[in-house]
Amino acid sequence: TSNSFLLDGADINDASGTSGSVAGTMAGVETVREFKVITNAYDSEYGRHTGGVVSAVTKSGTNELHGSLFEFLRNDNLDAPRWEDNKNPNGQPEFRRNQFGGSLGGPVVKDKTFFFTSYEGLRENKGITDTYTVPGAAMRARAANASVRPYLDAWPVPTQPDLDANQARRIVGNPRPTEQDFVTGRVDYTLSPSDSMFIRFNHDNSDRTDYRMTSTQVSNSKNYFTTIEETHIFSPALLGRTHISLNRTDFGAVDAKLPGMSYPKFSFSDVEDVPGNITITGGFTTWGGSNTNPRYNKQTTWQFKEDLFWTAGRHSLKFGGQWETILYNMRSDFHSAGTFVFANANDFLNSVVSNVTFTRPGSQSHRSWKQNLGGIYVQ
């Protein structure tokens, strides 16, 4: 089930079927004038998605100049520790979150042209307590194979006593820095007593770094949303609305070396900027990074909608149609740096590999396609 996310009537779903950013938010707390969630009894104008409809309408300027400033603060001094934080030998990880911004709106030409703009920023460094299963002291003492020793030493050392002859726990606090900048601009214009229009632009740029046991994942998203809409009153009984939007979502994620860590070999193939993986079956945390990075999802959506509303006495009729052209560009690698799998700890110590996975040379991980979607409705 996928949900439909609308901003001023424009489809802002990304290639994954959702909306937002790598920061985990859809920013703009000072930008939204109306917000509604529809979960059943949908109007006929909503289609394509089988889940709920989340619709937001942005603010516009007025004949008076108004502005606002805000900041929200959270940190570890104000938060209670989570359950897993109590097992962290270094205590509760540091947490800092600052969400700040402001808005300004007013007239350009009184009773005719209005503007509204806003900015929102997020600066967060969230400490997360992670638990890894790593080779314990007893397993490390049994290592006699010279070719295996550098990789065994590259596994981080445990912070807890051995669980058995092979495994131990490493519990550490990792930072997860996140930055987000969100900008909105909107202009409303009254052409005549029966005609009005607006143009609105949003830009959202977010970055996040996730620290793992032996690598980091650096994620970025850039979203651009533009909408032009005109409303015309044909008669006291008939109103029309013309909507054009262009929306682009861009998400990417890559793996990078963990600062301060020494690697005997970062990649096991000729793709040198991607970490290879070592998996020991039996509960060990995988050494390396994501086997699907680097990846990106880029989507461009053109949308045209025409809606008409007719009222006659006690009767009303709503009808219209829309056309969408969606362009997808994607990349998702699969074991491009290589993955070695060992059946158990003893096989790893003796360098007995049970399975190896590499991307076939010449394989293409880039995909592009185009989708056209049209529809009409009457209610």
C-alpha positions as CSV (number, residue, x, y, z in Angstrom):
1,T,0.0,0.0,0.0
2,S,1.4,3.4,-1.0
3,N,0.3,6.8,0.2
4,S,-0.2,9.9,-1.9
5,F,1.6,13.1,-0.8
6,L,0.3,16.4,-2.2
7,L,1.6,19.9,-1.8
8,D,-0.8,22.5,-3.2
9,G,-2.4,19.7,-5.2
10,A,0.9,18.6,-6.8
11,D,2.2,15.1,-6.5
12,I,5.5,15.1,-4.5
13,N,6.0,11.4,-4.1
14,D,9.6,10.3,-4.8
15,A,10.8,7.2,-6.6
16,S,10.4,5.1,-3.4
17,G,6.7,5.9,-3.2
18,T,7.0,8.3,-0.2
19,S,8.0,11.9,0.5
20,G,10.5,13.7,2.6
21,S,14.3,13.8,2.9
22,V,17.3,11.8,4.3
23,A,16.8,14.0,7.4
24,G,13.5,12.0,8.0
25,T,11.4,15.1,7.7
26,M,9.4,17.2,5.3
27,A,10.4,20.6,6.6
28,G,8.3,23.8,6.6
29,V,6.4,24.2,9.9
30,E,5.9,27.9,9.2
31,T,4.9,27.2,5.6
32,V,1.7,25.2,5.9
33,R,-1.7,26.8,6.0
34,E,-3.9,23.7,5.8
35,F,-3.1,20.1,6.4
36,K,-5.4,17.0,6.0
37,V,-5.1,13.3,5.9
38,I,-7.7,11.2,4.1
39,T,-7.9,7.5,4.9
40,N,-11.3,6.5,3.5
41,A,-14.3,7.9,1.5
42,Y,-12.0,9.5,-1.1
43,D,-13.2,12.1,-3.5
44,S,-12.9,10.8,-7.1
45,E,-10.2,13.3,-8.0
46,Y,-7.7,11.3,-5.9
47,G,-6.3,8.3,-7.8
48,R,-3.2,6.2,-8.5
49,H,-2.5,5.3,-4.8
50,T,-4.2,2.7,-2.7
51,G,-3.2,4.1,0.7
52,G,-4.0,7.4,2.4
53,V,-3.8,10.9,1.0
54,V,-1.7,13.5,2.8
55,S,-2.4,16.9,1.5
56,A,-0.8,20.3,2.6
57,V,-1.5,23.8,1.3
58,T,1.1,26.5,1.7
59,K,0.6,30.0,3.2
60,S,0.2,33.1,1.1
61,G,0.9,36.8,1.9
62,T,-1.8,39.3,2.9
63,N,-2.3,43.1,2.8
64,E,-0.3,43.3,6.1
65,L,3.4,42.6,6.6
66,H,3.9,39.7,9.0
67,G,6.9,37.7,10.0
68,S,8.1,35.1,12.5
69,L,11.2,33.6,14.0
70,F,11.5,30.3,15.8
71,E,13.9,27.8,17.3
72,F,13.3,24.3,18.8
73,L,16.1,22.8,21.0
74,R,16.6,19.2,22.2
75,N,19.7,17.6,23.7
76,D,20.8,14.7,25.9
77,N,20.5,16.8,29.1
78,L,16.8,17.1,28.5
79,D,16.2,13.5,27.4
80,A,16.0,10.3,29.4
81,P,18.4,7.6,28.3
82,R,17.0,4.8,26.2
83,W,17.2,1.2,27.4
84,E,20.2,0.3,25.2
85,D,22.0,3.5,26.5
86,N,22.2,1.9,30.0
87,K,24.5,-0.8,28.6
88,N,26.8,1.6,26.9
89,P,30.1,1.7,29.0
90,N,30.5,5.4,28.1
91,G,26.9,6.3,29.2
92,Q,24.3,8.1,27.2
93,P,25.6,9.3,23.8
94,E,25.6,13.0,23.1
95,F,22.5,14.5,21.4
96,R,22.1,18.0,20.0
97,R,19.1,19.1,17.8
98,N,18.5,22.7,16.7
99,Q,15.5,23.4,14.4
100,F,15.3,27.0,13.5
101,G,14.0,29.4,10.9
102,G,11.5,32.2,10.1
103,S,8.9,33.4,7.6
104,L,7.9,36.8,6.1
105,G,4.9,37.6,4.0
106,G,3.1,40.8,2.9
107,P,1.9,42.9,0.0
108,V,3.8,43.8,-3.2
109,V,0.8,45.7,-4.6
110,K,-2.0,46.1,-2.1
111,D,-5.2,44.1,-2.8
112,K,-3.4,42.6,-5.9
113,T,0.0,41.0,-5.5
114,F,1.3,39.3,-2.3
115,F,4.5,37.4,-1.4
116,F,5.4,34.8,1.2
117,T,8.8,33.3,1.9
118,S,10.2,31.0,4.7
119,Y,13.4,29.3,5.7
120,E,13.9,26.3,8.0
121,G,17.2,24.8,9.1
122,L,18.0,21.6,11.0
123,R,21.3,20.9,12.6
124,E,21.4,17.6,14.5
125,N,24.1,15.4,16.0
126,K,22.3,12.3,17.4
127,G,24.3,9.8,19.4
128,I,23.1,6.2,18.9
129,T,24.1,3.3,21.0
130,D,25.0,0.4,18.6
131,T,25.7,-3.2,19.6
132,Y,27.9,-5.3,17.3
133,T,28.8,-9.0,17.5
134,V,32.6,-9.3,16.9
135,P,35.3,-11.9,17.3
136,G,36.1,-12.3,21.0
137,A,39.5,-12.7,22.7
138,A,39.4,-16.5,22.6
139,M,38.8,-16.5,18.8
140,R,41.5,-14.0,18.2
141,A,44.0,-16.1,20.2
142,R,43.3,-19.1,17.9
143,A,44.2,-17.2,14.7
144,A,47.3,-18.8,13.1
145,N,46.7,-18.2,9.4
146,A,48.8,-15.2,8.3
147,S,46.4,-14.3,5.5
148,V,43.5,-14.1,7.9
149,R,45.2,-12.2,10.7
150,P,45.0,-8.7,9.1
151,Y,41.2,-9.0,8.5
152,L,40.6,-10.4,12.0
153,D,42.6,-7.5,13.5
154,A,40.5,-5.1,11.3
155,W,37.3,-6.2,13.3
156,P,36.9,-3.7,16.1
157,V,37.7,-5.1,19.6
158,P,34.9,-6.0,22.0
159,T,33.9,-3.9,24.9
160,Q,32.2,-6.8,26.8
161,P,33.5,-10.2,28.0
162,D,33.4,-13.2,25.6
163,L,30.0,-14.8,25.1
164,D,31.5,-18.1,24.0
165,A,34.6,-19.4,22.3
166,N,34.0,-17.1,19.3
167,Q,31.9,-14.1,19.9
168,A,31.8,-11.0,22.1
169,R,29.8,-7.8,22.1
170,R,31.0,-4.3,21.2
171,I,28.7,-1.6,22.5
172,V,29.6,2.0,21.5
173,G,27.9,5.3,20.9
174,N,28.1,6.5,17.3
175,P,27.2,10.0,16.1
176,R,24.7,10.6,13.3
177,P,25.1,14.2,12.1
178,T,22.3,15.5,10.0
179,E,21.8,18.9,8.2
180,Q,18.8,20.2,6.4
181,D,18.0,23.5,4.7
182,F,14.4,24.1,3.4
183,V,13.4,27.3,1.5
184,T,9.9,28.3,0.3
185,G,8.9,31.2,-2.0
186,R,5.3,32.0,-3.1
187,V,3.7,34.9,-5.0
188,D,-0.1,35.3,-5.3
189,Y,-1.5,37.6,-8.0
190,T,-5.1,38.8,-8.6
191,L,-5.5,39.3,-12.3
192,S,-9.2,40.4,-12.1
193,P,-12.2,39.9,-9.9
194,S,-12.7,36.5,-11.7
195,D,-9.1,35.5,-12.1
196,S,-6.3,34.7,-9.6
197,M,-3.1,32.7,-9.7
198,F,-0.1,31.8,-7.6
199,I,3.4,30.4,-8.2
200,R,5.2,28.5,-5.5
201,F,8.8,27.1,-5.3
202,N,10.4,24.8,-2.6
203,H,13.9,23.6,-2.3
204,D,15.0,21.0,0.3
205,N,18.7,20.0,0.7
206,S,19.6,17.4,3.3
207,D,22.7,15.4,4.3
208,R,23.1,12.6,6.8
209,T,26.1,10.4,7.8
210,D,25.5,7.1,9.5
211,Y,28.5,5.5,11.3
212,R,28.7,1.7,11.2
213,M,31.1,-0.8,12.6
214,T,33.6,-0.6,9.8
215,S,32.3,2.1,7.4
216,T,30.1,5.1,7.1
217,Q,27.1,5.7,4.8
218,V,26.8,9.3,3.5
219,S,23.3,10.1,2.2
220,N,22.0,13.2,0.5
221,S,18.7,14.4,-0.9
222,K,17.8,17.4,-3.0
223,N,14.2,18.2,-3.7
224,Y,12.7,20.9,-6.0
225,F,9.0,21.5,-6.1
226,T,7.4,24.2,-8.4
227,T,3.7,24.8,-8.9
228,I,1.7,27.3,-11.0
229,E,-2.1,27.4,-10.5
230,E,-4.8,29.6,-11.9
231,T,-8.4,29.9,-10.7
232,H,-11.1,31.3,-13.0
233,I,-14.7,32.1,-12.2
234,F,-16.7,31.5,-15.4
235,S,-20.0,32.3,-13.8
236,P,-21.6,32.2,-10.4
237,A,-22.3,28.6,-11.1
238,L,-19.0,27.4,-12.7
239,L,-15.4,27.7,-11.4
240,G,-12.3,26.3,-13.0
241,R,-8.8,25.5,-11.8
242,T,-5.7,24.9,-14.0
243,H,-2.7,23.4,-12.3
244,I,0.8,22.9,-13.7
245,S,3.7,21.5,-11.6
246,L,7.3,20.3,-12.0
247,N,8.8,18.3,-9.2
248,R,12.2,16.7,-8.9
249,T,13.5,14.4,-6.2
250,D,17.1,13.3,-6.0
251,F,18.4,10.8,-3.4
252,G,21.9,9.3,-3.2
253,A,23.9,7.1,-0.8
254,V,27.5,6.1,-0.8
255,D,29.8,4.2,1.6
256,A,33.0,5.7,2.8
257,K,35.9,4.7,5.1
258,L,35.5,5.0,8.8
259,P,37.7,7.8,10.1
260,G,40.8,6.4,11.9
261,M,40.3,2.8,10.8
262,S,43.0,0.9,8.9
263,Y,41.8,-1.5,6.2
264,P,43.9,-4.5,4.9
265,K,41.9,-4.1,1.7
266,F,38.9,-1.8,1.4
267,S,37.5,-3.3,-1.8
268,F,37.8,-6.8,-3.2
269,S,37.3,-5.7,-6.8
270,D,38.4,-3.0,-9.2
271,V,35.6,-0.7,-7.8
272,E,38.0,0.9,-5.4
273,D,35.7,3.4,-3.7
274,V,33.2,0.8,-2.4
275,P,33.9,-1.4,0.7
276,G,33.8,-5.2,0.3
277,N,32.0,-7.4,2.8
278,I,33.0,-10.3,5.0
279,T,30.2,-12.4,6.5
280,I,30.7,-15.1,9.1
281,T,27.5,-17.1,9.5
282,G,26.3,-17.5,13.1
283,G,25.4,-14.0,14.2
284,F,28.6,-11.9,13.6
285,T,28.1,-8.4,12.4
286,T,29.1,-8.1,8.8
287,W,32.5,-6.4,8.1
288,G,32.2,-3.8,5.3
289,G,29.3,-1.7,4.1
290,S,26.0,-2.0,2.2
291,N,26.0,-4.4,-0.7
292,T,23.7,-2.1,-2.7
293,N,25.8,1.1,-2.5
294,P,26.4,3.4,-4.3
295,R,22.9,4.1,-5.2
296,Y,20.7,7.0,-6.3
297,N,17.1,7.6,-7.2
298,K,16.3,10.6,-9.4
299,Q,12.7,11.3,-10.4
300,T,11.2,14.2,-12.4
301,T,7.5,14.6,-12.5
302,W,5.5,16.9,-14.8
303,Q,1.8,17.3,-13.9
304,F,-1.1,19.1,-15.6
305,K,-4.6,19.1,-14.0
306,E,-7.8,20.8,-14.9
307,D,-10.7,20.8,-12.5
308,L,-14.2,22.3,-12.9
309,F,-16.8,22.8,-10.2
310,W,-20.5,23.4,-11.2
311,T,-23.3,24.3,-8.8
312,A,-27.0,24.7,-9.6
313,G,-29.4,25.1,-6.7
314,R,-29.2,22.0,-4.5
315,H,-27.0,20.1,-7.1
316,S,-23.2,20.2,-7.5
317,L,-20.9,18.5,-9.9
318,K,-17.1,18.2,-9.9
319,F,-15.2,16.8,-12.9
320,G,-11.8,17.1,-14.5
321,G,-8.7,15.3,-15.6
322,Q,-4.9,15.1,-15.2
323,W,-1.8,14.1,-17.1
324,E,1.5,13.1,-15.5
325,T,4.9,12.3,-17.1
326,I,7.3,10.7,-14.8
327,L,11.0,10.2,-15.6
328,Y,13.1,7.8,-13.5
329,N,16.9,7.5,-13.3
330,M,18.2,5.0,-10.8
331,R,21.4,3.2,-9.8
332,S,21.8,0.5,-7.3
333,D,24.9,-1.7,-7.3
334,F,24.9,-5.3,-6.0
335,H,28.0,-6.6,-4.4
336,S,30.1,-4.4,-6.7
337,A,33.1,-4.6,-4.2
338,G,32.7,-8.3,-3.6
339,T,31.3,-10.4,-0.6
340,F,33.0,-13.4,1.0
341,V,30.9,-15.7,3.2
342,F,32.3,-18.1,5.7
343,A,30.1,-20.9,7.2
344,N,31.4,-20.5,10.7
345,A,34.2,-19.0,12.8
346,N,36.6,-21.9,12.3
347,D,36.3,-21.7,8.5
348,F,37.1,-18.0,8.7
349,L,40.2,-18.7,10.8
350,N,41.3,-21.3,8.3
351,S,40.4,-19.2,5.2
352,V,37.8,-21.7,4.0
353,V,35.3,-19.7,1.9
354,S,31.8,-21.1,1.4
355,N,30.4,-18.5,-1.0
356,V,31.7,-15.5,-3.0
357,T,29.5,-12.9,-4.7
358,F,30.7,-10.3,-7.3
359,T,29.0,-8.2,-9.9
360,R,29.5,-9.8,-13.3
361,P,32.0,-7.7,-15.3
362,G,30.2,-5.5,-17.8
363,S,27.0,-5.4,-15.8
364,Q,25.0,-2.2,-15.9
365,S,23.5,-1.0,-12.6
366,H,21.9,2.2,-14.1
367,R,18.2,2.1,-15.0
368,S,16.1,4.7,-16.7
369,W,12.4,4.6,-17.7
370,K,9.5,6.9,-18.5
371,Q,5.9,6.6,-17.4
372,N,2.9,8.5,-18.7
373,L,-0.3,8.6,-16.6
374,G,-3.6,10.1,-17.6
375,G,-7.1,10.1,-15.9
376,I,-10.5,11.7,-15.8
377,Y,-13.1,11.8,-13.1
378,V,-16.7,12.9,-12.5
379,Q,-18.3,13.2,-9.1
